[in-house]
Amino acid sequence: MKVLIFHGYLLRGTGSNVYNASVATALAIMGHEVHLLCQDRRAGELSWVDRMGTWDGGKLAIGAAGGGSGPGTVTAYVPDIGGLLPVYVADEYEGFRVKTFADLTDHELGVYLDANVAAVRDVARRMGGVDAALANHLVMGPAILARAGLRFAVKIHGSALEYTVKPHAERFLPYAREGMDAASGVLVGSGHTAASLWEALDDPEVPSKTRLGPPGADIELFSPIPRSEAAPRLRELAAELRAAPGDDSSWDRDPEEAARAIEEFADATGPRVVFIGKLIVSKGVDLLLAAWPLVHAANPGARLLLVGFGEYEETTRRLWGALETADLDTVREIAARGRGLEGGEEAPLAMLLAFLDDLPPDYAASAQAATGTVAFAGRLEHDEVGRLVPAADVLVMPSTFPESFGMVAAEAAAAGTPPVSANHSGMAEVSRELAAGLPSAASGLVSFDLDDEAVRSLAGRIIGWLGLDPETHAAALAALREVAASRWSWEGVARTILAASAGELEDLPVPKVPPATRSDSDRNGRSPEQ
């Protein structure tokens, strides 16, 4: 089949980028001809991209790339959008001028839409027709494919819904409805996302064509290893990073810094804990850093590695610096300002403040004892993450903002690395799937509640995983791997997309909408830390 995918962003780094790269690869392995529109100007360097399409003077030209992922092919296209990249969450992207959708002028938004619609039409003509198509994000992908006249499925990623459409409904809801009206099928990662989508759109037709379509986990890449191989694998990864070219920009990363951080992680004499995600307030990294002295006190020699980048990185580093010097006044100041230090409105990090108001005995001493045990790696490529995660003993996903799916947790489970996630939204649905297969002693360790006890609860879950007896621990890791392998695969995701694009929804699972909880209603589409 000839399959067109509109993503509009990069093909590495964050969740939706990895999703589209993985879907394209799976479709090619299945023998399909994939045409992927993105904004990754270096897509031709990827091993699974066969050809690159660009526009010169308004004319589409296609050249060879170095890759090839299977019996099928992948052609990546980079539409000319004039250098202005609209995003859902403010961040830096090398080579682009970046604005959030909310900050675009009407003229800028119109230029962006028109350029992408024209590019999709060019690609469709060059393809000689489209058999199936996928639009990513609630805006603007679906509206673009609708205006291009294609039959398509939509994959809802949480960022567009929660950061753009819901907070700015008067402006962006019409675009969302335009895309949803034209879609043959709508795929969501969880029942939570389905409920949020339906409430935001208030369209009785949308639920009937919404189906469950979570991301997948690459169970070959994320594969368990013996603990004896963890340190050598990490050192090998660090050596490869050190040998690679790069710079210190927020997107292109600093390979030397990443190598040093991973070497420190390898040198741990105790357990290794990892966080992978954007360094923004919504990802809850403040809760993890506050919990870390408690974890380290219970596990001397433990190390924590933070993998990611974002607008909150400088403050995240400052927060940890204040913690390890027991400068609790600075910690409290950071907690009081909250998103104000990320460029948003000043608002307190309520859960961190609650913890500071009732600190455990000797917390300051524990924090000082943990000095030098936290490292920042910056951004890693997805295949590098796949090599790193199996070498960790616990992975933490403490997001305080709704997530459409707990993809990082699913990948950790596939790697035999216990995940600990915040107990809400799509993460809670992944955690419930994982908990169902675990021994009773471990089933309560996969998630923690977001409340005034969040920091203690998070620390307790990590400590709980690290303290399991060897027999229970081995059984738990095997169960995690089994659930991930049986529930989430990229070829299954690809087949779901093809069916949804054709409107063949009868055999696709309907999302189960969870009952409303206090934390969900309190969130109101915003972080409970605001």
C-alpha positions, 0 to 999 in steps of 0.5 A: 500500500501507498501510505502518507503520514503527516507529522510536521516535526522531527523524527527523533527525541520526543514521544510523537517523533519516536512514534512516527519514526517507529510506525514508518519503520514498521510499515516498511518492514511490512512491505508498504511504501511510506511517504512521511512529511516532517520537519527533520532536515537531517532525516536522510541520515536515518538508517530507515529512510530511503529517499528525501524530498525537498522543495526548491523554488516551489518544486518538489525534488526527490533524492536518494538517502542512505537507509532502507528498513525492509521490503518496503520503502520510506521517503521523508519530505521536508515542506518549506514552511519559511523557517517558522515552526509552530509548537505546543510547548515552547522550546528551541529547535536548531535552524528554526524560529519557534513560536507556540501555536497560541503566539502565532499571528493569523497570517503566520498560521495561514502561511503554515497551513497553506504551505503544508496543504500544498506539500501534501498535495504535491506528494500525493500527486507524486505518489500516484494516489494514496491508499492510506494516510495518518495525521498526527496531533489534533491540530494542525495535521488533521485539518491539513489532510482534510484540506488536501482532500485525503481519506485519513486516520488521526492519532491524538497525541496529548500535547496538542489537545492539552496545551493548545486546543483546550486552553485556547478553544475559541481560536483552535477548536474550529481547526480541530473540528474541521479535522475530526469531521473529515477523519475516517477513524480517530486513535487515542492512546488511552481512555483518559485521552478519549474522555478529554478529547470528547469533552473538548470537542463536544461533538456527538459524532467523534466518540463513534469513530474513536478507537484505542491505538496506543504507541508500541514498544520496540521489544528488540531494542528494549531487551533485558540484559544481565546486571553484570553487563550493565556497566560495560554497556553504559561505558560502551555507549559513553565511548561512542558518544564521546567519539561522535560530533556535536555541539552544545545546543539544546537540540543537537546536544553535547556528546561530551557531557552525555558521555560523562553523565553516562560514565558516572551512571556506570560507576554506581556502586549501588542501584541505577535510577533513570528519568527520560523526558522533557525537562519541563515543569509538567514532567514532574522532575522536581518531585523526583529530585526531592525524593532522591535523597530519601532513595539514596539514604536507603541505597548508598551508592545509588545514582540518578541519571536525567535524560532530556532537555527543555526550558526548565533544564537550567532551573532543574540543575539549580534545584538539584544544586540547592538540594545537595547543598541543603540550601532549602531556602532556594529550593522553596523559592524555586517551588514558590515560583513554579512555571515562572522559571520556565517562562510561564505564569508564576504559580507554586509547585504545590506538592513540592511545597507540601513536602518542604513544609513537613520534611523527614528527619535528617533530610538536609543531611541525606541531601548533602550525602547524595551530593554528586549522585545525580547527572544530566545527560541531555538529549539521547537518540531513541536507539541510545535510550534503548541501550541505556534503559536495560542497564537501569534498575528503575525508571521513573515517569513522574509527569504531573500533566495528563499523558496520552500513554505511558510510552516510556514506562512500556518501553522500560517494562519491555527492557525488564526495568521496573517503571514507576509512573504518576497514577493518572491519565494514560500512565495509569492505564499502562500501570494497571496493565503492568500491575495485573501481571505482577506478583502481589509484593510488586503490584503496588510499586508501579505507580504513585498518587499526586497529592501532598504525599507525592514525594514520599510516595515516589521515594517509597515506590523506588525503594520498594523495587530496589528492596524486593527479594531476589526471587520476587524481583526476578518474577516481576521483571519477567512479568513486566516483559511478558505484558509489554511484549503481548500488549504493545508492538509496532506492527500491531500499531501499524495495522491499526492505523491502516484499518482506521484510515479505511474506516474499518473500525469494527475490529478495533478496541473501543477505549474504556473511559475511566471514571472521573477521579479527584485528581483528574477533575482538579487538573482541568487540563493543567498541572495540579502543581499550578 
